Amino acid sequence: MIKIRPSRETIERLREIADYQFRPGVGERLIREDSLIIISKNTGRIRGVEDSEGLVLTVRASDMRLIPTCIGGERIRASLDPPLQRVVVINEVAEDIGSGRNVFARHVLDIDPELRSWDEVIVVNENDRLVGVGRLVLSPAEALHYIRGVAVIIREGCWRFLKKEEM
């Protein structure tokens, strides 16, 4: 993997993908001007974006979908008003999800109704604090009404973003 400073066109293209995938306006907050892109040595394709805070997102090679890390998830959360791009869970399970466990449908309190199955989502607790990022398995209606099964497969638990008093 090679880290390089991207061209203006590359930054704009990544921001457009983020705006399309998450919501208009997210791309500018997600991908900053000081970002570095990570390039695959073998294919020459973009594999990720990082900046002074760390790895912000990775890029799935097969379809150029952006996969946010906790840093990227926090930026998405700060960019959008609730419940956009969110799955809200009960506070009692926030610590388990923050440590990397999956979200079960029975723990979902609210969800963005415009999400679709297999979308990348952020998972927040009742206080709108980021607890994880992952992939939605069920539709929003199913996630709210089912009492069994996994609703979100967590890619990364973000417990370090939550202070004890905010649980």
Legacy VTK file of the C-alpha trace (Angstrom):
# vtk DataFile Version 3.0
C-alpha trace
ASCII
DATASET POLYDATA
POINTS 167 float
0.000 0.000 0.000
1.195 3.466 -0.938
0.024 6.718 0.676
-0.083 9.785 -1.564
-1.546 13.267 -1.513
-4.551 13.118 -3.896
-5.304 15.508 -6.715
-8.199 17.944 -6.413
-10.210 15.819 -8.873
-9.724 12.681 -6.780
-10.905 14.441 -3.617
-13.962 15.761 -5.459
-14.746 12.307 -6.876
-14.541 10.698 -3.424
-16.730 13.461 -1.963
-19.317 12.891 -4.687
-19.369 9.175 -3.876
-19.823 9.995 -0.165
-22.629 12.457 -0.954
-24.375 9.842 -3.070
-23.904 7.009 -0.599
-24.623 8.815 2.676
-26.418 12.131 1.941
-25.579 15.427 0.210
-23.050 17.475 2.172
-21.414 14.565 4.014
-18.516 14.266 1.562
-16.970 17.588 2.470
-16.872 16.795 6.198
-15.839 13.183 5.673
-12.923 13.778 3.288
-10.801 16.748 4.292
-8.333 18.719 2.220
-5.351 17.315 4.165
-6.368 13.712 3.447
-4.015 11.104 2.049
-5.272 8.286 -0.121
-4.039 4.743 0.176
-3.325 3.101 -3.180
-2.914 -0.619 -3.834
0.552 -1.455 -5.185
-0.837 -4.267 -7.327
-3.872 -2.640 -8.914
-3.296 1.082 -8.501
-6.833 1.500 -7.132
-7.829 3.623 -4.157
-8.158 1.430 -1.051
-8.676 4.010 1.688
-8.522 7.577 2.962
-6.697 8.781 6.043
-5.811 12.122 7.563
-4.246 13.490 10.738
-6.854 11.696 12.912
-6.225 8.285 11.340
-7.986 5.988 8.869
-11.324 7.586 7.928
-12.673 5.042 5.479
-11.801 2.191 3.200
-12.970 1.735 -0.375
-14.430 -1.589 -1.458
-12.650 -2.454 -4.692
-15.544 -4.300 -6.324
-17.995 -1.377 -6.372
-16.174 1.696 -4.965
-18.507 1.826 -1.932
-17.100 3.693 1.048
-16.785 1.778 4.310
-16.424 4.247 7.218
-14.298 3.553 10.285
-15.219 4.997 13.683
-13.558 8.282 12.731
-15.627 8.447 9.539
-18.749 7.352 11.417
-18.339 10.193 13.904
-18.001 12.677 11.031
-21.138 11.288 9.386
-22.993 11.521 12.711
-21.898 15.134 13.181
-22.918 16.013 9.596
-26.491 14.741 9.710
-29.465 15.364 11.969
-31.021 12.326 13.683
-32.219 9.825 12.531
-30.486 10.209 9.139
-28.075 7.338 8.340
-28.520 6.029 11.908
-29.706 2.967 13.719
-30.608 3.956 17.293
-30.249 1.241 19.934
-31.186 1.058 23.603
-28.543 2.238 26.044
-28.407 -1.138 27.814
-26.706 -2.801 24.823
-24.549 0.154 23.730
-21.465 -1.142 25.542
-21.742 -4.578 23.904
-22.163 -3.039 20.452
-19.317 -0.639 21.153
-17.066 -3.612 21.811
-17.938 -5.139 18.424
-21.067 -7.239 18.955
-23.842 -7.205 16.338
-27.124 -5.306 16.745
-30.214 -7.453 17.176
-33.580 -6.271 15.885
-35.138 -6.274 19.363
-32.639 -3.595 20.470
-33.455 -1.124 17.668
-35.416 1.923 18.859
-35.338 4.052 15.713
-33.881 3.905 12.229
-33.647 6.126 9.169
-36.622 5.002 7.038
-34.757 5.730 3.793
-32.033 3.164 4.448
-31.941 -0.087 2.491
-30.652 -3.524 3.310
-26.871 -3.771 2.956
-26.330 -0.004 3.378
-23.410 1.123 5.514
-24.849 2.706 8.683
-23.767 4.254 11.938
-25.134 2.862 15.187
-25.847 5.321 18.007
-27.280 5.034 21.495
-30.350 6.895 22.775
-28.184 9.986 23.427
-26.997 10.051 19.777
-23.473 8.957 20.687
-21.641 6.766 18.180
-21.250 3.163 19.362
-20.444 1.393 16.096
-20.381 1.325 12.313
-21.656 -1.544 10.248
-23.858 -2.935 7.526
-27.646 -3.028 7.780
-28.983 -6.538 7.184
-32.732 -5.907 7.442
-34.928 -3.241 5.923
-35.876 -0.391 8.309
-39.414 -1.755 8.736
-38.078 -5.218 9.547
-35.491 -3.858 11.980
-38.198 -2.014 13.922
-40.776 -4.794 13.982
-38.835 -8.047 14.214
-37.992 -9.350 17.664
-35.446 -11.904 16.487
-32.375 -11.818 14.309
-29.450 -9.566 13.510
-30.325 -6.095 12.229
-26.783 -4.681 11.787
-23.505 -6.526 11.357
-20.968 -4.375 13.190
-17.700 -3.790 11.342
-16.072 -1.776 14.119
-17.157 -1.025 17.661
-16.579 2.600 18.621
-16.740 2.393 22.386
-13.688 4.645 22.719
-15.804 7.551 21.403
-18.247 7.205 24.288
-17.392 8.551 27.719
-18.850 6.745 30.737
-21.142 9.670 31.646
-22.667 9.660 28.145
-23.801 6.019 28.200
LINES 1 168
167 0 1 2 3 4 5 6 7 8 9 10 11 12 13 14 15 16 17 18 19 20 21 22 23 24 25 26 27 28 29 30 31 32 33 34 35 36 37 38 39 40 41 42 43 44 45 46 47 48 49 50 51 52 53 54 55 56 57 58 59 60 61 62 63 64 65 66 67 68 69 70 71 72 73 74 75 76 77 78 79 80 81 82 83 84 85 86 87 88 89 90 91 92 93 94 95 96 97 98 99 100 101 102 103 104 105 106 107 108 109 110 111 112 113 114 115 116 117 118 119 120 121 122 123 124 125 126 127 128 129 130 131 132 133 134 135 136 137 138 139 140 141 142 143 144 145 146 147 148 149 150 151 152 153 154 155 156 157 158 159 160 161 162 163 164 165 166
